[in-house]
Amino acid sequence: MGSDGRLHEKGDGMARSAPTRWNPTTVVMDAADEEIGLATRDDIAGMLDLQEQNLPDRGGDLSVALSLEWFETAIVDMPVIVARKNGRVIGYLVSSTFAALAHLDIIKAMMRAYRGSGEAYVYGPVCVARNERGRGLAGRLFTALRRELPQREGIAFIRRDNALSLRAHARMGMCEVGEFTHKGVPHAVLAYTG
């Protein structure tokens, strides 16, 4: 972790100019006893816990562990959507500028496969608690994010062996636009316009 709050990997950074600072609006949707809205500093501990449960060494599919400092910056720069149930974080969806993640080798590989439009942003990670999966929560998080970033292109990558996520994102309207291999693992690049 660098003093700038970003997770660092070895290699040269690719720079992309960041769009003007994101200006949040209120997004709140209710479904049963769930609340979906913009993440706040109070949600970060719950997002970190959920992230930890979904890292590869715990059987999950997340590709990168992001730090407390990274999340603190991310929720100010771009919309980070969070779902809460009974005050507990049950899911989140991050959007970020390329500049915020361009130092990561996996993002560099994705950008070589597909760069997107001038104001494109990185969609993801999206993380849903195990006991909440299969209930459409990822889709509701996605809908909230699209409302926050209308007419902007979002770009995501998903491991080819994560068939469930590939199908879910296709149902949400994302289209495959490229592919790349990172550390021997094939990935699909998907894109959509908000």
N, C-alpha and C positions, 0 to 999 in steps of 0.2 A: 504494500500500500504506500503510495506516495503522499507527500505533504499536500498535494492538491486534492486528496480525497478520492482518487481514482485507483482502481485495481490495475497494477502494472504487470505486463508480460515483457519478456526480452524481445528485441527486434525494433526496427525503426517504426515510428508512428506515421500513420497516414492522416493528413489533416483535411478537414472539410469545414468550411465556415458554417458556423451555427446561425440559424435564423434568429430573428429578434426574440428576445426573452418572452417566454410563454406567460400569458396573462390568464390565470384561472377563472373559471366561472363555476357556479355551483351545479353539481350533477348529483342528484339523489334519486334512486329508484327503489321501490319496495317490492319484494316478492316474498310472500309469507312473512317470516320473521327475519328476513335478510335486508341489509341496507347496503347499497352500492353508491359510492361517492369518491371524491378526490381524497387521496391519501394525505394524512397529516403526519407531523413528527411523532405523534402518539401511536401511530400505526406501525412504525418502523420495526419495533421489537417483534411484533407479531409476524411481519413480513420476513424478517430474518429467521425466525423460528420455522416458518413454513418453508422457506428456501432450504434450510438445513435438512429438513425431512425429505427433500426432493433432490438432493445431490446424488451423484452416481454411487458414492461409497455407502449410501443408505438405500440403494435400489431405485433411485429416481433418475430422471432424464434431463435435469438442468445441466447446461454445458459450462456455466461460469458461476462462481460464488461472488456475489457483490457485497461490499462492506457497508457498515453503518454509515460511514462518511459518504460513500457513493450514493446511498439512498437519500441522505440528507440533502445533497445537492440536486439529485434527480427530481425530487418532489417540488422543488422550486423552479427548475428549468423547463420541465415538460409535464404533461398530465401523467400521473400515476394513479390508476384506478384501483380501489380496494373494495372488497366485499367483507362485511362484518355480520356476524350472527351472535346475539347475546354478548356484544362487546368484544368478541374474539375475531381476529382476522381469519377468514376461511378461503380467501383467494385474493390475488392481485394481478394486475397487468401493467407493465412498465412501457412507456414510450420514452425514447431518448434521442438526442441528436447523434449524428454519426461522430461528431467531435468528442462526445462523452465516452464513446466506446471504441473509437478508431485505433486505440493503442492495443487492443486485444487481437491476437493472431486470428481467432475464428471470425471476427468481424472483418479483418483485412481480406480473408479468404472469400467471405460472402461478397464484399465489395468488388473483388476481381471478377466474380461471376455475374453480378448485377449491381449497378450503381444507383439506379433509380433517377427520379427527377430532381431538380434543383432544391426543392424544399422537402424531399423525402426524409423520413425518420425511421429509426429502428423500432420495430414492434417486438416487445418481449424483453425479458421473459414473462410468460404467463404461468401462474402457479395456482393450483386449486387443491385444497385439502382432500386427502384420499376419501374420506366419508362424504364428500360433497360432489364427487365426480359422477358423471352420467346424468346430471340434473339440469344441464344447460347453463351452468354458471359461467363458463368461459365465454359463451355467446353473449350473455348479459354484460359481462365486463367489456367485451369487444364493442357492443352497441354503445355503451357509455363513452368509450374512447373515441369512437367515430364521431359522436356528437361534439366532442371537445376539439377535434382536429378535422373539420369538414374540408373537403377538396384537397387534402394532402395525401400523398402516397406513403403508405406504411410498408416496410420491408421486413420480412422475418426469415429465419432459417429453422428447419426442423430436421432432426436425424431421420434418415430413410428407414431405420428400423423401428421408428415410433409411429406405427401405422395408425393407432388411435388418434394421435394428434394431427397427423396428416389428413385423415378423414374429417375430423372436427373442423379444421381450418378450411377445408374445401367446402364444407356445408355453410360456413360463414361467408363464403364468397371470395376467398383468396385463390389466386391463380399461380401455378408454378411458372416461374420466369427464368430459372437457372438452377444449376447444381454445382457443388464443389465437394472436395474431400478434405477433411481436416483430421490430422493424426490418424489417418487410415480409416476414418469413419465417413461414409457418404452422407451428404446433407442435401435437402431440397431448399431452394430459395423461393419464397412466396411473396406476392405483393397484392395490394388492394389500394383503392382510393377511397378516402373517408367521405 
